[in-house]
Amino acid sequence: MVTATLDYAPHLAVKPMQPRYVSIDDLEWRDTSCLGRERKILFQDKEHGLMTALGRWERDAELKFHERMDIEQSYILEGRLVDEDGESRAGDSVLRPIGNRRRARAPEGALLIAVFQRPSVFLEGPFAGQAMV
């Protein structure tokens, strides 16, 4: 079942078999649990853990050490992300498999689209053991 985009009023009255159109400019940037990172949630199905988000990272923002609980797909629109396995730059797409562990940072900042099957779990810092939300 397709669900509404989080707090996106136009989706509240859409019938089950109708498409959900999203005006990105209408969505608010929301802080994440990591300083210097925010996102616009384009789609979220909390029951199944699915989420598609537009993410914006400030210069030198860092995502603490975490583990993928299911696959993640990212497409870098601007800037770059760097981790232990390499880097992804504007125009690159990355698939991270289940169990992938990493820290990530954005040396110049970044703008990206990310598709999650299930939230990742932090392995260090104040949120260790908790799922990313």
DSSP file (Angstrom, degrees, kcal/mol; ACC not computed):
  #  RESIDUE AA STRUCTURE BP1 BP2  ACC     N-H-->O    O-->H-N    N-H-->O    O-->H-N    TCO  KAPPA ALPHA  PHI   PSI    X-CA   Y-CA   Z-CA
    1    1 A M              0   0    0      0, 0.0     2,-0.4     0, 0.0     0, 0.0   0.000 360.0 360.0 360.0 132.4    0.0    0.0    0.0
    2    2 A V        -     0   0    0     14,-0.3     2,-0.2    43,-0.0    43,-0.1  -0.677 360.0-160.4 -82.2 133.3    1.3    3.4   -0.9
    3    3 A T        -     0   0    0     -2,-0.4    41,-0.2     1,-0.1     2,-0.1  -0.637  23.4 -87.3-110.8 171.7    1.2    5.9    1.9
    4    4 A A        -     0   0    0     -2,-0.2    40,-0.3     1,-0.1     2,-0.2  -0.363  44.1-100.4 -75.4 153.9    1.3    9.7    2.1
    5    5 A T    >   -     0   0    0      3,-0.2     3,-2.2    38,-0.1     6,-0.2  -0.563  61.1 -81.2 -68.2 138.3    4.5   11.7    2.2
    6    6 A L  T 3  S-     0   0    0      1,-0.3    -1,-0.1    -2,-0.2    35,-0.1  -0.153 105.3 -16.2 -48.7 123.0    5.1   12.8    5.8
    7    7 A D  T 3  S+     0   0    0      1,-0.2     2,-0.9    -3,-0.1    -1,-0.3   0.715  92.7 142.4  54.9  26.6    2.9   15.9    6.6
    8    8 A Y    X   -     0   0    0     -3,-2.2     3,-2.1     1,-0.2     4,-0.5  -0.821  38.2-160.0-102.2  98.8    2.3   16.6    3.0
    9    9 A A  G >  S+     0   0    0     -2,-0.9     3,-1.7     1,-0.3     4,-0.5   0.796  82.8  64.0 -51.4 -41.9   -1.3   17.9    2.9
   10   10 A P  G 3  S+     0   0    0      0, 0.0     3,-0.4     0, 0.0    -1,-0.3   0.758 101.1  54.2 -58.6 -21.1   -2.0   17.3   -0.8
   11   11 A H  G X  S+     0   0    0     -3,-2.1     3,-1.0     1,-0.2    -2,-0.2   0.651  87.6  79.0 -85.1 -14.5   -1.6   13.5   -0.2
   12   12 A L  T <  S+     0   0    0     -3,-1.7    -1,-0.2    -4,-0.5    -3,-0.1   0.798 100.2  38.3 -66.9 -28.4   -4.1   13.2    2.6
   13   13 A A  T 3  S+     0   0    0     -4,-0.5    -1,-0.2    -3,-0.4     2,-0.2   0.355  87.6 119.2-103.2   4.9   -7.1   13.2    0.2
   14   14 A V    <   -     0   0    0     -3,-1.0     6,-0.1    -4,-0.1   -10,-0.0  -0.521  64.9-122.4 -75.8 135.9   -5.5   11.1   -2.6
   15   15 A K    >   -     0   0    0     -2,-0.2     3,-2.0     1,-0.1    -1,-0.1  -0.387  30.2-102.0 -74.3 156.5   -7.3    7.8   -3.3
   16   16 A P  T 3  S+     0   0    0      0, 0.0   -14,-0.3     0, 0.0    -1,-0.1   0.789 118.4  42.6 -52.4 -37.0   -5.3    4.5   -3.1
   17   17 A M  T 3  S+     0   0    0      2,-0.1    -2,-0.0     0, 0.0    -3,-0.0   0.373  93.6 100.0 -96.0   6.0   -4.7    4.0   -6.8
   18   18 A Q  S <  S-     0   0    0     -3,-2.0    -4,-0.0     1,-0.1     2,-0.0  -0.637  78.0-108.5 -89.5 149.1   -3.9    7.7   -7.7
   19   19 A P        -     0   0    0      0, 0.0     2,-0.6     0, 0.0    -4,-0.1  -0.339  24.9-128.6 -69.9 158.0   -0.3    8.9   -8.1
   20   20 A R        -     0   0    0     -6,-0.1     2,-0.4    -2,-0.0    -9,-0.1  -0.933  21.8-163.2-111.2 108.8    1.2   11.1   -5.5
   21   21 A Y        -     0   0    0     -2,-0.6     2,-0.5   -11,-0.1     0, 0.0  -0.745   5.2-160.0 -92.1 138.9    2.8   14.3   -6.9
   22   22 A V        -     0   0    0     -2,-0.4     2,-0.9   -12,-0.0     3,-0.1  -0.978  14.0-152.9-125.2 124.6    5.2   16.2   -4.7
   23   23 A S    >>  -     0   0    0     -2,-0.5     3,-1.7     1,-0.2     4,-0.6  -0.853  13.1-157.8 -91.3 105.9    6.2   19.8   -5.2
   24   24 A I  G >4 S+     0   0    0     -2,-0.9     3,-1.3     1,-0.3    -1,-0.2   0.843  88.9  60.2 -56.3 -37.6    9.7   19.8   -3.6
   25   25 A D  G 34 S+     0   0    0      1,-0.3    -1,-0.3    -3,-0.1    -2,-0.0   0.765  98.7  59.1 -63.4 -24.3    9.6   23.5   -2.9
   26   26 A D  G <4 S+     0   0    0     -3,-1.7    -1,-0.3     2,-0.1     2,-0.2   0.688  89.8  88.9 -77.7 -17.9    6.5   23.0   -0.7
   27   27 A L  S << S-     0   0    0     -3,-1.3     2,-0.3    -4,-0.6   -20,-0.1  -0.576  76.3-127.6 -84.7 143.8    8.4   20.6    1.6
   28   28 A E        -     0   0    0     -2,-0.2     2,-0.4    13,-0.1    13,-0.3  -0.619  21.5-113.9 -85.6 145.4   10.3   22.0    4.6
   29   29 A W        -     0   0    0     -2,-0.3     2,-0.4    11,-0.1    11,-0.2  -0.664  37.5-158.1 -73.0 134.1   13.9   21.1    5.3
   30   30 A R  E     -A   39   0A   0      9,-2.7     9,-2.5    -2,-0.4     2,-0.0  -0.942  15.3-116.5-119.3 138.3   14.0   19.0    8.5
   31   31 A D  E     -A   38   0A   0     -2,-0.4     7,-0.2     7,-0.2     2,-0.2  -0.354  27.6-150.0 -65.6 150.4   16.9   18.5   10.8
   32   32 A T        -     0   0    0      5,-1.7     5,-0.1     2,-0.5     4,-0.1  -0.491  36.1 -91.8-107.0-175.8   18.3   15.0   11.2
   33   33 A S  S    S+     0   0    0     -2,-0.2     2,-0.5     2,-0.1     5,-0.1   0.494 107.7  77.5 -76.6  -2.2   20.0   13.4   14.2
   34   34 A C  S >  S-     0   0    0      3,-0.2     3,-1.6    29,-0.0    -2,-0.5  -0.941  89.4-115.2-114.3 127.1   23.4   14.5   12.8
   35   35 A L  T 3  S+     0   0    0     -2,-0.5    27,-0.6     1,-0.3     3,-0.1  -0.293  99.8  22.1 -56.9 133.1   24.6   18.1   13.0
   36   36 A G  T 3  S+     0   0    0      1,-0.2    22,-3.0    25,-0.1     2,-0.4   0.520 103.0 100.6  87.6   5.1   24.9   19.8    9.6
   37   37 A R  E <   + B   0  57A   0     -3,-1.6    -5,-1.7    20,-0.2     2,-0.3  -0.981  39.9 163.1-126.0 136.2   22.5   17.4    7.8
   38   38 A E  E     -AB  31  56A   0     18,-2.3    18,-3.1    -2,-0.4     2,-0.3  -0.941  11.8-165.0-142.6 167.2   18.9   18.0    6.9
   39   39 A R  E     -AB  30  55A   0     -9,-2.5    -9,-2.7    -2,-0.3     2,-0.5  -0.980  23.2-136.3-151.4 160.4   16.4   16.5    4.6
   40   40 A K  E     - B   0  54A   0     14,-2.4    14,-2.6    -2,-0.3     2,-0.7  -0.993  30.9-136.3-114.5 121.5   13.1   16.7    2.8
   41   41 A I  E     + B   0  53A   0     -2,-0.5    12,-0.2   -13,-0.3     3,-0.1  -0.707  24.1 178.7 -83.9 115.5   11.2   13.5    2.9
   42   42 A L  E    S+     0   0A   0     10,-2.1     2,-0.3    -2,-0.7    11,-0.2   0.799  71.7   0.3 -85.2 -32.6    9.8   12.8   -0.5
   43   43 A F  E     + B   0  52A   0      9,-1.8     9,-2.4   -38,-0.1    -1,-0.3  -0.971  64.6 178.2-155.7 140.7    8.2    9.5    0.5
   44   44 A Q  E     - B   0  51A   0    -40,-0.3     2,-0.5    -2,-0.3     7,-0.2  -0.960  14.3-177.7-149.6 132.5    7.9    7.5    3.6
   45   45 A D  E >>> - B   0  50A   0      5,-2.6     4,-1.7    -2,-0.3     5,-1.1  -0.860   9.2-176.3-123.6  92.2    6.2    4.2    4.6
   46   46 A K  T 345S+     0   0    0     -2,-0.5    -1,-0.1     1,-0.2     5,-0.0   0.826  78.3  63.3 -61.8 -33.0    7.0    3.8    8.3
   47   47 A E  T 345S+     0   0    0      1,-0.2    -1,-0.2    -3,-0.1    -2,-0.0   0.884 118.5  25.4 -60.0 -39.2    5.3    0.4    8.4
   48   48 A H  T <45S-     0   0    0     -3,-0.7    -1,-0.2     2,-0.1    -2,-0.2   0.507 107.6-117.4-104.1  -7.4    7.8   -1.1    6.0
   49   49 A G  T  <5 +     0   0    0     -4,-1.7    -3,-0.2     1,-0.3     2,-0.2   0.516  61.7 148.4  85.7   4.7   10.7    1.3    6.6
   50   50 A L  E   < +B   45   0A   0     -5,-1.1    -5,-2.6    68,-0.1     2,-0.3  -0.494  15.7 164.8 -76.1 141.0   10.8    2.7    3.1
   51   51 A M  E     -BC  44 116A   0     65,-2.0    65,-3.5    -7,-0.2     2,-0.4  -0.958  24.5-166.9-156.0 139.6   12.0    6.2    2.6
   52   52 A T  E     +BC  43 115A   0     -9,-2.4   -10,-2.1    -2,-0.3    -9,-1.8  -0.998  26.5 173.2-121.1 129.6   13.1    8.5   -0.2
   53   53 A A  E     -BC  41 114A   0     61,-2.6    61,-2.8    -2,-0.4     2,-0.6  -0.979  36.8-133.3-140.9 149.1   14.7   11.7    0.8
   54   54 A L  E     -BC  40 113A   0    -14,-2.6   -14,-2.4    -2,-0.3     2,-0.4  -0.915  36.7-159.6 -94.5 119.5   16.5   14.8   -0.6
   55   55 A G  E     -BC  39 112A   0     57,-3.2    57,-2.4    -2,-0.6     2,-0.5  -0.849  13.6-165.7-110.2 140.1   19.5   15.3    1.7
   56   56 A R  E     -BC  38 111A   0    -18,-3.1   -18,-2.3    -2,-0.4     2,-0.4  -0.985   6.6-168.9-125.4 122.8   21.5   18.4    2.2
   57   57 A W  E     -BC  37 110A   0     53,-3.0    53,-2.0    -2,-0.5   -20,-0.2  -0.928  16.0-135.2-112.3 131.3   24.9   18.3    4.0
   58   58 A E    >   -     0   0    0    -22,-3.0     3,-2.2    -2,-0.4    51,-0.4  -0.350  49.8 -68.5 -72.6 163.5   26.8   21.4    5.1
   59   59 A R  T 3  S+     0   0    0     49,-0.3    49,-0.2     1,-0.3    -1,-0.2  -0.321 122.9   4.9 -52.8 130.4   30.5   21.6    4.5
   60   60 A D  T 3  S+     0   0    0     46,-3.1    -1,-0.3     1,-0.2    48,-0.1   0.545  88.9 156.7  66.8  11.1   32.3   19.0    6.7
   61   61 A A  E <   -F  106   0B   0     -3,-2.2    45,-2.0    45,-0.6     2,-0.4  -0.387  26.2-154.9 -62.2 146.2   29.1   17.5    8.0
   62   62 A E  E     -F  105   0B   0    -27,-0.6     2,-0.6    43,-0.2    43,-0.2  -0.976  17.5-148.1-131.8 140.3   29.6   13.9    9.2
   63   63 A L  E     -F  104   0B   0     41,-3.4    41,-1.8    -2,-0.4     3,-0.1  -0.939  34.6-123.2-103.3 120.0   27.4   10.9    9.6
   64   64 A K  E     -     0   0B   0     -2,-0.6    38,-0.1    39,-0.2    40,-0.1  -0.034  46.0 -64.9 -60.2 164.8   28.7    8.8   12.5
   65   65 A F  E    S+     0   0B   0     38,-0.1    58,-3.1    57,-0.1    59,-0.9  -0.276  72.6 159.5 -54.7 127.8   29.6    5.1   12.1
   66   66 A H  E     -FG 102 122B   0     36,-2.0    36,-1.9    56,-0.3     2,-0.4  -0.935  34.0-128.1-149.2 166.5   26.5    3.2   11.2
   67   67 A E  E     -FG 101 121B   0     54,-2.3    54,-2.2    -2,-0.3     2,-0.4  -0.972  22.4-122.2-125.7 138.2   25.4   -0.1    9.6
   68   68 A R        -     0   0    0     32,-2.5    31,-2.5    -2,-0.4    52,-0.1  -0.626  16.4-169.6 -75.5 128.9   22.9   -0.7    6.7
   69   69 A M  S    S-     0   0    0     -2,-0.4     2,-0.3    49,-0.3    -1,-0.1   0.579  79.0  -2.7 -92.5 -14.6   20.1   -2.9    7.7
   70   70 A D  S    S-     0   0    0     48,-0.3    -1,-0.2    27,-0.1    29,-0.1  -0.909 105.2 -54.4-159.3 179.1   19.0   -3.2    4.1
   71   71 A I        -     0   0    0     -2,-0.3    46,-1.5    -3,-0.1    47,-0.4  -0.229  44.6-161.5 -66.9 153.3   20.2   -1.6    0.8
   72   72 A E  E     -ED  96 116A   0     24,-1.9    24,-3.0    44,-0.2     2,-0.4  -0.995   1.2-161.5-130.4 138.5   20.6    2.1    0.3
   73   73 A Q  E     -ED  95 115A   0     42,-2.3    42,-2.9    -2,-0.4     2,-0.4  -0.982  11.5-176.2-119.3 133.6   20.8    3.8   -3.0
   74   74 A S  E     -ED  94 114A   0     20,-2.6    20,-2.7    -2,-0.4     2,-0.4  -0.975  14.4-166.1-129.9 144.3   22.1    7.4   -3.3
   75   75 A Y  E     -ED  93 113A   0     38,-2.5    38,-2.4    -2,-0.4     2,-0.6  -0.987  20.2-140.3-127.8 120.4   22.5    9.7   -6.2
   76   76 A I  E     + D   0 112A   0     16,-2.6    15,-3.2    -2,-0.4    36,-0.3  -0.701  23.2 174.7 -86.4 120.5   24.8   12.7   -5.7
   77   77 A L  E     +     0   0A   0     34,-2.6     2,-0.3    -2,-0.6    35,-0.2   0.840  69.5   4.3 -90.2 -40.6   23.4   15.9   -7.2
   78   78 A E  E    S+ D   0 111A   0     33,-2.0    33,-2.1    12,-0.1    -1,-0.3  -0.982 113.3   0.9-144.1 151.5   26.0   18.4   -5.9
   79   79 A G  E    S- D   0 110A   0     -2,-0.3    11,-1.2    31,-0.2     2,-0.3  -0.336  81.1 -87.8  74.7-151.9   29.2   18.1   -3.9
   80   80 A R  E     -H   89   0B   0     29,-1.3     2,-0.4     9,-0.2    28,-0.4  -0.990  17.4-139.5-158.5 156.2   30.6   14.8   -2.8
   81   81 A L  E     -H   88   0B   0      7,-2.2     7,-2.4    -2,-0.3     2,-0.4  -0.957  18.9-162.2-118.2 140.7   30.6   12.3    0.0
   82   82 A V  E     +HI  87 105B   0     23,-2.8    23,-2.0    -2,-0.4     2,-0.2  -0.967  18.1 153.9-124.9 137.6   33.7   10.5    1.3
   83   83 A D  E >   -HI  86 104B   0      3,-3.0     3,-1.2    -2,-0.4    21,-0.1  -0.831  60.1 -75.1-145.9-172.3   33.9    7.3    3.4
   84   84 A E  T 3  S+     0   0    0     19,-0.5     3,-0.1     1,-0.3    20,-0.1   0.742 127.2  50.0 -61.6 -24.8   36.3    4.5    4.1
   85   85 A D  T 3  S-     0   0    0      1,-0.2     2,-0.3     0, 0.0    -1,-0.3   0.574 122.4 -84.3 -93.2 -10.4   35.5    2.8    0.7
   86   86 A G  E <   -H   83   0B   0     -3,-1.2    -3,-3.0     2,-0.0     2,-0.3  -0.999  52.5 -65.7 146.6-149.0   36.0    5.9   -1.5
   87   87 A E  E     -H   82   0B   0     -2,-0.3     2,-0.4    -5,-0.2    -5,-0.2  -0.986  22.5-148.2-144.5 154.7   34.0    8.9   -2.6
   88   88 A S  E     -H   81   0B   0     -7,-2.4    -7,-2.2    -2,-0.3     2,-0.2  -0.990  20.8-166.6-123.9 133.8   30.9    9.7   -4.7
   89   89 A R  E >   -H   80   0B   0     -2,-0.4     3,-2.9    -9,-0.2   -13,-0.4  -0.619  41.8 -58.4-114.1 170.7   30.7   12.9   -6.6
   90   90 A A  T 3  S+     0   0    0    -11,-1.2   -13,-0.2     1,-0.3    -1,-0.2  -0.236 127.8  25.7 -49.5 129.9   28.0   14.9   -8.4
   91   91 A G  T 3  S+     0   0    0    -15,-3.2    -1,-0.3     1,-0.3     2,-0.2   0.255  97.7 118.8  95.0 -11.2   26.5   12.6  -11.0
   92   92 A D    <   -     0   0    0     -3,-2.9   -16,-2.6   -16,-0.2     2,-0.4  -0.613  48.1-156.0 -89.4 148.5   27.5    9.4   -9.2
   93   93 A S  E     -E   75   0A   0     -2,-0.2     2,-0.4   -18,-0.2   -18,-0.2  -0.957  10.2-165.6-118.4 141.9   25.1    6.8   -8.0
   94   94 A V  E     -E   74   0A   0    -20,-2.7   -20,-2.6    -2,-0.4     2,-0.5  -0.992  10.8-161.1-132.2 135.2   26.0    4.4   -5.1
   95   95 A L  E     -E   73   0A   0     -2,-0.4   -22,-0.2   -22,-0.2   -24,-0.0  -0.975  10.3-164.4-111.7 122.6   24.4    1.2   -4.0
   96   96 A R  E     -E   72   0A   0    -24,-3.0   -24,-1.9    -2,-0.5     3,-0.1  -0.937  16.0-138.0-108.9 124.4   25.3    0.1   -0.4
   97   97 A P    >   -     0   0    0      0, 0.0     3,-2.0     0, 0.0   -29,-0.2  -0.206  33.9 -74.8 -78.4 167.9   24.5   -3.5    0.5
   98   98 A I  T 3  S+     0   0    0      1,-0.3   -29,-0.2   -29,-0.1     3,-0.1  -0.352 120.5  23.8 -56.4 136.3   23.0   -4.9    3.6
   99   99 A G  T 3  S+     0   0    0    -31,-2.5    -1,-0.3     1,-0.3   -30,-0.1   0.309  82.8 148.3  87.7  -9.2   25.6   -4.9    6.4
  100  100 A N    <   -     0   0    0     -3,-2.0   -32,-2.5   -33,-0.1     2,-0.4  -0.379  29.9-161.4 -59.9 132.9   27.7   -2.1    4.9
  101  101 A R  E     +F   67   0B   0    -34,-0.2     2,-0.3    -3,-0.1   -34,-0.2  -0.955  23.5 135.4-120.1 138.5   29.4   -0.1    7.7
  102  102 A R  E     -F   66   0B   0    -36,-1.9   -36,-2.0    -2,-0.4     2,-0.4  -0.992  45.8-129.9-167.2 164.6   30.8    3.3    7.3
  103  103 A R  E     -     0   0B   0     -2,-0.3   -19,-0.5   -38,-0.2     2,-0.4  -0.926  33.7-163.4-113.3 147.0   31.3    6.9    8.4
  104  104 A A  E     +FI  63  83B   0    -41,-1.8   -41,-3.4    -2,-0.4     2,-0.3  -0.979  11.6 178.5-134.9 148.4   30.6    9.5    5.8
  105  105 A R  E     -FI  62  82B   0    -23,-2.0   -23,-2.8    -2,-0.4   -43,-0.2  -0.978  25.4-137.5-145.1 160.6   31.4   13.2    5.5
  106  106 A A  E >   -F   61   0B   0    -45,-2.0   -46,-3.1    -2,-0.3     3,-0.7  -0.852  14.6-171.4-119.3  91.8   30.9   15.9    3.0
  107  107 A P  T 3  S+     0   0    0      0, 0.0    -1,-0.1     0, 0.0     3,-0.1   0.838  92.1  18.5 -54.9 -37.4   34.1   18.0    2.6
  108  108 A E  T 3  S-     0   0    0      1,-0.4   -49,-0.3   -28,-0.4     2,-0.1   0.329 122.4 -97.6-111.9   4.9   32.5   20.7    0.5
  109  109 A G    <   -     0   0    0     -3,-0.7   -29,-1.3   -51,-0.4    -1,-0.4  -0.234  42.6-137.0  92.7 168.0   28.9   19.9    1.4
  110  110 A A  E     -CD  57  79A   0    -53,-2.0   -53,-3.0   -31,-0.2     2,-0.4  -0.993  15.4-153.3-161.2 155.1   26.5   17.8   -0.7
  111  111 A L  E     +CD  56  78A   0    -33,-2.1   -34,-2.6    -2,-0.3   -33,-2.0  -0.997  35.1 156.9-130.3 129.2   23.0   17.5   -2.1
  112  112 A L  E     -CD  55  76A   0    -57,-2.4   -57,-3.2    -2,-0.4     2,-0.5  -0.962  41.0-126.5-150.0 162.4   21.7   14.0   -2.8
  113  113 A I  E     -CD  54  75A   0    -38,-2.4   -38,-2.5    -2,-0.3     2,-0.4  -0.966  30.8-170.4-110.3 131.0   18.7   11.8   -3.2
  114  114 A A  E     -CD  53  74A   0    -61,-2.8   -61,-2.6    -2,-0.5     2,-0.5  -0.975  12.1-161.5-127.0 138.6   18.7    8.7   -1.0
  115  115 A V  E     -CD  52  73A   0    -42,-2.9   -42,-2.3    -2,-0.4     2,-0.4  -0.981  14.1-169.2-119.7 121.8   16.4    5.7   -1.1
  116  116 A F  E     -CD  51  72A   0    -65,-3.5   -65,-2.0    -2,-0.5   -44,-0.2  -0.895  23.4-168.7-115.2 140.2   16.2    3.4    2.0
  117  117 A Q  S    S-     0   0    0    -46,-1.5    -1,-0.1     1,-0.4   -45,-0.1   0.782  85.9  -5.0 -89.3 -35.2   14.6    0.0    2.4
  118  118 A R  S    S-     0   0    0    -47,-0.4    -1,-0.4   -48,-0.1   -48,-0.3  -0.968  89.7 -89.2-151.8 152.2   15.0    0.1    6.2
  119  119 A P        -     0   0    0      0, 0.0   -50,-0.2     0, 0.0     2,-0.1  -0.295  41.0-120.7 -63.4 149.4   16.7    2.6    8.5
  120  120 A S        -     0   0    0    -52,-0.1    12,-2.8   -51,-0.1     2,-0.4  -0.387  22.6-124.7 -79.5 167.2   20.4    2.2    9.4
  121  121 A V  E     -GJ  67 131B   0    -54,-2.2   -54,-2.3    10,-0.3    10,-0.2  -0.970  17.3-123.9-119.5 130.9   21.6    1.7   13.0
  122  122 A F  E     -G   66   0B   0      8,-2.6     7,-3.2    -2,-0.4   -56,-0.3  -0.471  19.1-170.8 -68.7 140.3   24.2    4.0   14.6
  123  123 A L        +     0   0    0    -58,-3.1     2,-0.3     5,-0.2   -57,-0.2   0.435  67.3  23.5-111.4  -4.1   27.2    2.0   16.0
  124  124 A E  S    S+     0   0    0    -59,-0.9     3,-0.5     3,-0.0    -1,-0.1  -0.946  91.7  38.8-151.1 170.4   28.8    4.9   17.9
  125  125 A G  S >  S-     0   0    0     -2,-0.3     3,-1.7     1,-0.2    -3,-0.0  -0.222 105.9 -38.2  81.0-170.9   28.1    8.3   19.5
  126  126 A P  T 3  S+     0   0    0      0, 0.0    -1,-0.2     0, 0.0    -4,-0.0   0.683 138.7  48.8 -66.3 -18.0   25.1    9.4   21.5
  127  127 A F  T >  S+     0   0    0     -3,-0.5     3,-2.6     3,-0.1    -5,-0.4   0.215  76.5 150.6-105.5  15.2   22.7    7.4   19.3
  128  128 A A  T <  S+     0   0    0     -3,-1.7    -5,-0.2     1,-0.3     3,-0.1  -0.202  71.8  17.1 -51.9 131.0   24.6    4.1   19.3
  129  129 A G  T 3  S+     0   0    0     -7,-3.2     2,-0.3     1,-0.3    -1,-0.3   0.320 104.0 111.4  88.6  -7.3   22.2    1.2   18.9
  130  130 A Q    <   -     0   0    0     -3,-2.6    -8,-2.6    -8,-0.1    -1,-0.3  -0.730  69.6-114.9-102.2 149.7   19.4    3.4   17.6
  131  131 A A  B     -J  121   0B   0     -2,-0.3   -10,-0.3   -10,-0.2     2,-0.2  -0.529  35.2-106.5 -76.3 145.6   17.9    3.5   14.1
  132  132 A M              0   0    0    -12,-2.8    -1,-0.1    -2,-0.2   -12,-0.0  -0.539 360.0 360.0 -69.2 136.1   18.3    6.6   12.1
  133  133 A V              0   0    0     -2,-0.2    -1,-0.1   -14,-0.1    -2,-0.0   0.326 360.0 360.0-129.7 360.0   15.1    8.6   11.8
